[in-house]
């Protein structure tokens, strides 16, 4: 995925499925200068982590 697409997903009201290592995640915040996002797994767990935008896949 690229930064432009992450921005589109964050500004969209649609439920767009994004995967990280095969797991469905929510993107919480984009860190454009670092090429990272803060995200968490969909579901009850709220543990957040930072991952590279390039490692995200739109399903």
N, C-alpha and C positions, 0 to 999 in steps of 0.2 A: 504494500500500500504506500501511497505517498502523502505528503503533508497537505496538499490541496484537497485530497479525498477525506482526510481526517477532519479538516475544517468544514467540509460539506456535511459530513455525518454529525458533527457536533451542533451545527446550526439547523439540522433537520428535525422535524417533529415526528418523522417516521421511525419505526423500530427496525433499525438496520443491524443485521447480525454480523458481528465481527469476531474472528477467532484469533487466539494466540496459543500456539502449540496445540492446536486442536480443541481448545476449550473456549466456550462462548464467554465473551467479556463485555463489560461496559467501559467506554472511554470517558474518563472524568475530566481530563484536562490535557491540553496540548502544550508541550514545551518546544516551540518551533526552533529556537536557536540551537537546542541540543539534539533535535530530531527524535525526541522522546514523547511518550504519552504516559500519564498516570492513569491506571485502569484497575478494575476489580472484576472478579468472576461474577457472572450472573447468578443470582440466588441469594441465600441467606448470609453468606460470608462477605464481610465488608473489608477484608484485608486488601490494601491497595499496594501496588507495585509500579515501578517505572520500567517500560520496555521500549525498544526501538520501533519507530513507525514502520520500518522496513520489515519487521517480523510479524506485522498484522496482516490478516487475510480477510477479505470481505466474502461472505458466503452468499 
